[in-house]
């Protein structure tokens, strides 16, 4: 049986230390040692995670030549995080610092499925396929590779998740984050990403028509001005 350091510290702060602070006004306490280092590492990890997201966006925006499609591809990341949290609930584990490490690593993996899907849809459209048919064909063509890749990753991590030895306990939260996050994000990729792609194209078309309407109205005003004078 293992203990969760974050849970012990929380109980300590809310229990003994809180009662001592109430019994002795003016008494203060501060967490040092490994707890202080943990807080500092969490802060640096959040900063590194943000930089990694920016780097991922740039790497996707350059080949796709689009500002919006990288966001569409990265839309799977939040759902992967939801899957990681759900996996901890299913397996009966509490979130820990290693769980967060797994979620950070997960963010670079879950975009692969949506990247494959969007790339295929774009390729279909460049070949002249109508929008809806291009999306449907892209989903059909990429369904098997996406599903098999995710399932092999999930079942490859299952032996580590089911391991009962003490030496493997600290790695299990990270494996849970990766396995269940990938599994959940795969379903979202196959269902939500195509819908978001269609919505995004509708927004682009709406903005294009609005721009044409605005430019046409300005041209009409320019022609009416000299005629009135």
MARNUZA-342220 format. One record per residue: residue in one letter; x, y, z of N, C-alpha, C, O in turn. Coordinates in steps of 0.02 Angstrom, whole numbers, plus 50000, padded with zeros to 5 digits. Layout:
aXYZXYZXYZXYZ/...
REM end
This chain:
x500424994150000500005000050000500445006150000500925006650038/x500275010949957500675017049951500295023049978499675022849984/x500665028349994500365034450020500445040049969500915039949929/x499985044749971500005050549927500265056449967499945058650015/x500845059249946501155064649984500715070849985500665074250037/x500395072449928499965078349926499375077749975499185082650007/x499095071649979498525070550025498745071250098498385074050139/x499335068650114499585069150183499715076350202499535078450257/x500015080250157500145087250171499505091250177499455095750219/x499005089650136498365093050141498035091750209497795096350241/x498035085450230497745083750295498135087050352497845089150402/x498795087550343499205090850394499045098250400498995100850456/x498975101550343498815108750344498125109950373498025114650412/x497635105850353496955106850376496835104350447496345106250480/x497275099950471497175097050537497605100050591497435105250620/x498175096950605498595098850661498845106050655498785109950702/x499115107850597499395114550589498855119950594498975125250622/x498265118550567497715123450572497495124350644497355130050665/x497455118950683497255119550753497785123150794497615127150837/x498425121950780498955125550815498935132950801499035137050846/x498795134750737498745141850720498165145150755498205151050773/x497605141550765497035144350801497165144850876496945149650908/x497515140050904497655140050976498185145150995498185147751051/x498645146450950499195151050965499215156550912499565155850861/x498845162050923498835167550875499545170250863499935170950910/x499685171750801500355174150783500815168650759501345170050731/x500615162450770501025156850748500955155950673500395155750647/x501495155450638501485154350566501895148150548502325146050587/x501745145250492502115139450469502215139850394501825143150358/x502725136650370502885136750299503145129850279503505126650317/x502965127750219503185121250194503855122050158503935126350115/x504335117950176504985118050145505185111250120504775106650117/x505805110450104506055103950082505755101750017505725105549969/x505535095550015505275092649953504625096049931504495096649871/x504215098249979503595101649960503735108149924503405109749875/x504215111949949504405118249916504675116849846504525120449799/x505095111749841505365109949775504815107549728504845108949668/x504315104149755503765101849713503375107749685503185107749626/x503245112849727502885118749704503275122349650502995124649600/x503935122949661504355126249611504375122449546504355125349492/x504415115849550504425111749489503765112149452503755111949390/x503215112649489502565113349456502525119849418502275120049362/x502785125249448502775131749415503195131649351502975134149299/x503785128749354504215128449295503915123849242503995125049182/x503565118549264503255113949217502685117349179502595116249120/x502295121449214501755125149181502035129849128501765130249073/x502575133349145502885137749096503145133849036503045135848979/x503475128249050503715124048995503155121348952503225120648891/x502585119748984502005117148947501735122348900501555120848843/x501695128648923501455134048880501915135148821501685136248765/x502565134948834503045135748779502995129948729503055130948669/x502875123948755502795118148711502175118948667502185117148608/x501625121548695501025122648655501145127748600500915126948544/x501505133148617501675138148566502105135148511502005136548452/x502585131048531503015127848481502615123048437502725122748376/x502155119348467501735114848428501305118748378501225116748321/x501025124448401500615128548357501025131048297500795130848240/x501635133448311502065135948257502245130448208502235131448147/x502415124548234502605118948191502025116548147502135114048092/x501415117348172500825115448133500615120948084500395119448029/x500685127148105500465132748063500885133548000500625135347947/x501535132048005501975133047947501805128347889501695130747834/x501765121747900501605117347842500875117947819500735117247760/x500405119347865499705119847846499535126647817499015127447785/x499975131647827499865138447802499185141147824498815143947784/x499035140147887498395142147915498485143947988498885140948024/x498105149048010498115150848081497595147048121497675146148182/x497075144748088496525141548124496575133948128496385130948178/x496835130748076496865123448076497325120548131497155115248158/x497885123748149498265121248207497855121148271497935116548311/x497435126148281496995126148340496495120448336496335117348387/x496265118948276495805113348267496155106748284495855102348316/x496775105948263497155099848278497285099248353497235093848381/x497445104848385497615104848456496995104648500497055104248561/x496395104748470495775104448510495705097848546495325097348594/x496085092748525496045086248558496405086248625496285081848667/x496845091148637497245091148698496815091748761496905087748807/x496345096548765495935096948827495535090548840495445088648897/x495295087448787494905081248797495355075448818495135071048855/x495985075548797496455070648822496565071448897496635066548933/x496595077748919496665079148991496055076549030496125073649084/x495455077549001494855074949033494885067349039494705064449090/x495115064148985495185056848987495685054549039495595049349071/x496235058349048496735056549098496435056949169496555052549210/x496055062249182495725062849248495215057349258495175054349312/x494825055849206494335050449211494675043749223494415039549259/x495245042749192495625036549202495835035649275495815030049301/x496045041149307496225040749378495615038849421495675035049469/x495035041649403494435039949440494245032549431494065029149478/x494305030149369494125023149355494595018349391494375013349419/x495235019849390495735015449420495815016449495496175012649528/x495495021549523495525022749594496165026049618496375025149675/x496495029849574497105033349592496965040749599496515043449566/x497345044049642497295051249650497805054649605498335051949590/x497635060749583498095064549542498715066349582498665068349640/x499295065649551499925067349584500365071149534500165072349478/x500955072949557501415076549513501605072349452501695075049398/x501655065749461501815061349405501225060849357501315059849297/x500615061549383500035061749339500065067849293499905067449234/x500275073449321500345079549281500885078749228500805081049172/x501435075449246501955074049197501665070049139501815071349081/x501255065049155500945061049103500485065049059500455063948998/x500115069849089499665074049050500055078549002499855079648945/x500615081249026501045085448983501305081348924501285083648867/x501535075248938501775070948884501205069048837501305068348776/x500605068248865500025066448826499865071748773499635070048718/x499975078048789499795083548744500165083148678499905085248626/x500775080448679501145079748617500965073548577501185072848520/x500565069148607500395062848574499695063148543499595060648488/x499215066148578498525065948555498415069948491497935068848455/x498865074648475498785078648414498935074548352498745076448297/x499275068848360499455064848301498845062348263498835062348202/x498335060148300497735057548267497375062948228497195061848169/x497255068648259496915074048224497335076748167497065079148117/x497995076448174498445078648120498355074148058498315076648002/x498335067648069498215062948014497555064247979497505064147918/x497045065548020496375066447992496325072947952496075072947896/x496555078447980496515084947946496945084947883496745087847832/x497525081747886497955081547827497605077847769497655079947711/x497265072347784496915068647733496335072747704496225072647643/x495965076247746495405080347722495665085947677495385087247624/x496205089247697496495094547656496735091747588496655095047537/x497015085747590497245082747527496655081247481496705082247420/x496105078947509495515077647469495255084147437495045084147379/x495265089447475495005095847449495455098647394495215101647346/x496115097547401496565099847348496455095947284496605098447229/x496205089947290496055085847230495375087547200495175084547150/x495025092447230494395094747202493775091647231493225092647205/x493845087747284493265084547315492845089747353493115094247385/x492185089047349491735093547385491845093047461492055087747485/x491715098447497491905099047568491645093247610492035089747642/x490995092047610490705086847652490975079947633491135075947677/x491025078647569491275072147546492015071347565492235065847580/x492395076847563493095076547582493175074647655493615070847673/x492745077447698492765075947769492565068647782492885065147821/x492025066547750491785059647760492305054647736492445049647770/x492595055847677493115051347651493735051347695494045046147705/x493915057247721494495057547766494395053447829494855050047852/x493785053747857493635049747917493655042247901493905038347941/x493385040447844493375033347825494085030647813494245025147833/x494495034747780495165032547763495635032347823496085028247826/x495525036647871495975037147928495695033847991496035033748043/x495095030947987494785027848046495215022148072495365021848131/x495405017548028495785011648049496475013448076496655011048130/x496875017548041497535019248069497495022748136497885021248181/x497015027448143496955031048207496755026348263497045026548317/x496255022048250496005017548302496535012448322496645011248382/x496875009548273497385004548289497975007548326498235004448373/x498185013448306498745016748340498575018048413498995016848457/x497975020448426497775022048494497695015748537497905015548594/x497385010648508497275004448546497925000948562498004998348617/x498395000848515499044997648529499415001348583499754998248625/x499365008048583499685011948636499355010548704499705009748754/x498695010248704498325009048767498495002248796498665001748855/x498464997048755498594990248781499334989248795499524984948836/x499764993048762500474992748778500634995548847501114993448879/x500225000348870500325003248936499954999448991500105000449050/x499494995048973499104991549023499514987149070499374987049130/x500034983549047500444979649094500744983949149500794981749207/x500964990049132501244994449183500704996749231500824997349292/x500104998149205499555000449248499344994949296499184996349354/x499334988649274499114983049315499674980249359499544975649399/x500274982849353500834980349393500714981849468500484987249486/x500864976949510500744977649583501384978349623501344979249684/x501964977949592502584978549630502684985649655502444990449625/x503034986349711503154992849741503564997249695503455003349692/x504044994349659504474998249616504105001749559504325006949535/x503534998949539503165001749482502625006649503502315009849460/x502495007349568501935011349591501985018749571501485021949555/x502595021449572502655028649558502575030149483502475035849464/x502625024949440502535025949368501815025049345501625027149291/x501405021849386500725020249366500305026449351499955026449301/x500325031749393499925037749376500095040749308499655042949271/x500735040749290500935043249224500665038849168500435041449117/x500695032349178500435027649127499675028349120499415027849065/x499325029449175498605030449173498435036649133497975036549091/x498795042149145498675048349108498755047349033498345049548994/x499285043849014499415042748943498905038048912498625039548859/x498775032348944498345027248915497625029748907497345029448852/x497325032048961496625034148958496535040748921496025041848889/x497035045148925497005051348887496995050148813496615053248776/x497425045648789497455043948718496805040648696496535042148643/x496545036048737495935032448720495345037248714494945036848667/x495285041848761494725046648761494795051548703494305053048669/x495405054048692495515058848639495395055848570495215059448523/x495495049348563495375046048498494645046448479494475048048422/x494205045048526493485045548513493285052648495492875053748450/x493575057448530493425064448515493685066348446493345069948409/x494275063848428494565065348363494115062848307494005066348257/x493855056848314493455053848261492745056748257492425056248205/x492505059648311491825062348313491795069948310491405072748271/x492205073248350492155080448357492565084348305492335089348279/x493175082048291493615085748245493305086648176493335092148149/x492995081448145492665082648081492115087948084492035091948039/x491725087848139491195092848147491495099848154491235104648124/x492025100348193492345106848201492645109248135492655115248121/x492895104648094493165106548029492625109647986492745114747953/x492035106647984491485109347945491255116047972491115120647933/x491225116748037491035123148068491545128548050491365134148033/x492185126748053492715131548036492665133847964492755139747949/x492515129147919492445131047848491835135447838491845140047796/x491295134147874490705138547870490865145547894490635150447865/x491255146047947491455152647972491885156347921491795162247909/x492355152647890492775155647838492355158147780492475163647754/x491865154147760491435156147704491005162147723490905166647681/x490765162347784490365168047807490785174447808490545179747787/x491395173947831491835179747832492015182047761492065187947748/x492105177247716492255178947647491675182647614491775187647580/x491065180047624490475183347596490365190247626490165194947591/x490505190847690490425197347722490935202347695490775208147685/x491545199947682492055204347653491865206547583491965212347565/x491595201847544491375203547476490805208647478490795213447439/x490335207547524489775212147530490005219147550489765224147524/x490485219447596490745225947619491105229547563491015235547553/x491525225847525491895229047470491425231247415491535236547385/x490895227347401490415229347350490035235647370489915240047329/x489855236047434489505241947458489945248147454489695253547438/x490585247347469491045253047464491125255347392491175261347379/x491135250547345491195252347274490575256147250490625260847211/x489995253947274489375257347255489375264547281489165269147245/x489605265547341489635272347369490115276647330489985282647320/x490675273747308491165277647270490875279747202491005285347179/x490475275347171490175277047107489605282147115489515286447072/x489235281647169488685286347181488935293347197488605298247180/x489515293847229489785300347249489895304947189489625310447190/x490285303047138490415307347081489785308947041489705314447015/x489325303947036488715305146997488285310547028487985314546993/x488235310647094487845315747128488145322647121487795327647115/x488825322847122489145329347116489095331947044489345337347029/
REM end
